[in-house]
Amino acid sequence: MASIGLNMLVGGFDEPYLKYSLASVGWVDEAVFVFNKITDNNASVVKTWAETFQGAVKIVDYYDYFERFSFCQARNLAMEHSESDFVWKVDADEVYYNSFENTCRHLSYIYDIYKVMFVHMFYDLQHFRFIEPKEVLCRNNGTIKWNGNVHEYLSGVKTYYQLYDQFMHLGYIKPPSEILSRWILYAQLEGEPNKYVGADVNTILDDVDVTV
C-alpha cells in the first residue's frame, strides 16, 4: 500500500464537526495541517487527536509563507510538507465512512487521482443537495498542483480512477449565520467583496433545492 498523508486546512471557523472528521481519518500514515487562523477550539481538537495518532503530525502556519489567503496555495503548501506517496484532501467539515480505509488498503495506486462520491448534506442529516465525484486522493509527485482561490481544482493530472465510496460534507447543516459568513469569505477571495451586502440571513437558503 502506498503511504497516505492527510491534507487538511483549518481556519477561523470553529468547526463543530472537526473532531468527527479527524476520527474518520485516523488510520493515515501522516497528517499535515495548515492553519490560516488558530482558535482555542480548533487548536484543542487537533492537539487532542494528535496525542493518540500513530503517524507523523505537521502543523504549518499559512502566514509564515503567504500574506493573503488562497485555498489552492494552502493545499499546495500542505502537499509540499507531506512526505507521503499520496495526499488525501479532507476538509474540517467532511466525514468519511469506515469502509474507505479498507478501500484504500486494497488499491493498486497506479493512477494519479482517485475520486470519491461527495454527498453534499443540507439543512440536516436527512437531506442532501447533490452527490458528485470529488478528487480526494492525489499522487504527491511535485507536478500535480491545486489551482483556484476558492473551490480548488487540480492540474498536471494524467490519470483518474473513480471509487464508489462516499463521504459526507456537513458544512451546510450549520446555522445560516455561519453559512453566510463562509459565503462572504468566499466572495472576498473571488474579488466580489460586496456580493452579500444586504443579504437576509433568514432567507439565504430558501431557494436551494434539496432531496430527502
C-alpha positions in Angstrom: 0.0 0.0 0.0 1.2 3.5 -0.8 1.7 5.8 2.1 -1.1 8.4 2.6 -0.9 11.8 4.2 -3.8 13.8 5.4 -4.0 17.3 3.8 -6.3 19.4 6.0 -6.9 23.2 6.2 -8.0 24.6 9.5 -9.3 28.2 9.6 -11.1 30.7 11.7 -14.4 29.0 11.8 -14.8 26.9 15.0 -15.7 23.7 13.0 -18.3 21.7 15.1 -17.6 18.6 13.0 -13.8 18.7 13.1 -13.5 16.0 15.8 -15.7 13.7 13.8 -13.8 14.4 10.6 -10.5 13.6 12.3 -12.0 10.5 13.9 -12.8 9.2 10.4 -9.2 9.6 9.0 -7.1 8.4 11.9 -5.6 5.4 10.1 -3.4 7.5 7.7 0.4 7.5 7.8 0.9 11.2 8.2 -1.2 14.3 8.9 -0.3 17.8 7.7 -2.5 20.7 9.0 -2.3 24.1 7.5 -3.7 26.8 9.8 -4.7 30.1 8.5 -6.2 31.1 11.9 -5.9 29.3 15.2 -8.8 29.3 17.6 -8.9 27.8 21.0 -11.4 25.2 19.9 -9.7 24.1 16.7 -6.3 24.0 18.2 -7.6 21.9 21.1 -9.4 19.4 18.8 -6.3 18.9 16.7 -4.0 18.6 19.7 -6.2 16.0 21.3 -6.4 14.0 18.2 -2.7 14.2 17.6 -1.9 12.9 21.0 -3.2 9.4 20.1 -2.4 9.5 16.4 0.2 6.9 15.4 1.8 8.7 12.5 3.8 11.9 12.0 1.9 15.2 12.5 3.0 18.6 11.0 1.4 21.9 11.9 2.0 24.7 9.3 1.2 28.4 9.8 -0.1 29.6 6.4 1.1 33.2 7.1 4.6 32.1 7.6 4.6 31.7 3.8 2.0 34.0 2.3 0.4 37.3 3.1 -3.0 36.7 1.6 -5.1 33.6 1.9 -5.9 31.3 -1.1 -7.3 27.8 -0.8 -5.0 26.5 -3.6 -1.9 28.0 -2.0 -2.9 26.4 1.3 -3.4 23.0 -0.3 -0.2 23.1 -2.2 1.6 24.2 1.0 0.3 21.1 2.8 1.4 19.0 -0.1 4.9 20.4 -0.1 5.2 19.5 3.6 4.0 15.9 3.0 6.4 13.0 2.7 3.6 10.6 1.7 3.2 8.9 -1.7 -0.4 10.2 -1.9 -2.1 13.1 -0.1 -5.7 12.9 1.0 -7.6 16.2 0.7 -10.1 16.4 3.6 -12.0 19.5 4.9 -12.7 20.1 8.5 -16.5 19.6 7.9 -16.2 16.3 5.9 -16.6 12.8 7.4 -15.7 9.5 5.8 -17.2 6.1 6.3 -15.1 3.4 8.0 -15.2 1.4 4.7 -12.9 3.8 3.0 -9.9 2.6 4.9 -10.5 -0.9 3.6 -10.8 0.5 0.0 -7.5 2.4 0.3 -5.7 -0.6 1.7 -6.6 -2.6 -1.4 -5.9 -0.1 -4.1 -3.0 -0.7 -6.6 -2.2 3.1 -6.7 -1.4 3.1 -10.4 -3.5 6.3 -11.1 -2.7 9.9 -10.3 -6.0 10.8 -8.8 -8.8 8.8 -7.1 -12.3 10.3 -6.9 -14.9 9.6 -4.2 -18.6 10.4 -4.2 -19.2 13.6 -2.3 -22.6 13.8 -0.5 -23.5 17.5 0.0 -25.7 17.4 3.1 -28.1 20.4 3.5 -30.2 21.6 6.5 -29.8 18.4 8.4 -28.6 14.7 8.1 -31.8 13.7 6.4 -31.4 16.0 3.3 -28.8 16.4 0.7 -28.3 18.9 -2.2 -26.4 16.7 -4.6 -24.0 13.8 -4.9 -21.0 14.0 -7.3 -17.4 12.7 -7.6 -14.6 14.7 -6.0 -10.8 14.5 -6.4 -9.6 13.4 -2.9 -6.5 11.1 -3.2 -3.7 12.8 -5.2 -0.3 11.4 -6.1 2.4 13.5 -4.4 4.9 13.8 -7.3 5.7 17.5 -7.3 4.0 18.2 -10.6 0.3 17.9 -9.6 -0.9 21.2 -8.1 -4.1 22.8 -6.8 -5.5 25.9 -8.5 -8.2 28.4 -7.7 -8.7 30.7 -4.8 -12.0 29.0 -3.9 -13.3 25.5 -4.8 -9.8 24.5 -5.8 -9.1 22.0 -8.6 -6.1 20.0 -9.8 -3.8 20.5 -12.8 -1.0 18.2 -14.0 -3.1 15.1 -13.7 -2.7 12.3 -16.3 -4.9 9.5 -15.0 -8.0 9.3 -12.9 -9.9 6.5 -11.2 -13.5 6.7 -9.8 -14.1 5.0 -6.5 -17.7 4.5 -5.3 -17.1 5.1 -1.6 -18.9 8.1 -0.2 -18.1 10.9 2.2 -20.4 13.5 3.8 -19.9 17.2 3.6 -21.6 18.8 6.7 -20.8 22.4 6.1 -24.4 23.3 5.2 -26.1 21.8 8.2 -24.7 24.7 10.4 -26.7 27.7 11.4 -27.5 30.1 8.4 -25.4 32.8 10.0 -22.3 30.7 9.8 -23.0 29.7 6.3 -23.4 33.3 5.3 -20.1 34.2 7.0 -18.4 31.5 4.9 -20.0 32.8 1.7 -18.8 36.3 2.4 -15.3 35.0 2.8 -15.5 33.1 -0.5 -16.8 36.2 -2.2 -13.9 38.3 -0.9 -11.4 35.7 -2.1 -13.1 35.8 -5.6 -12.8 39.6 -5.7 -16.5 40.3 -5.0 -16.5 41.8 -1.5 -20.0 43.4 -1.9 -21.7 40.3 -3.2 -23.7 39.6 0.0 -24.2 43.1 1.2 -27.8 43.4 2.5 -28.4 39.6 2.4 -31.0 38.4 4.8 -29.5 35.6 6.9 -33.0 34.2 7.5 -33.8 33.6 3.8 -30.4 32.9 2.1 -31.2 29.1 1.9 -34.8 29.4 0.9 -34.2 28.9 -2.9 -31.9 25.8 -2.5 -33.4 22.6 -3.8 -32.7 19.5 -1.6 -33.5 15.8 -1.7 -34.6 13.6 1.2 
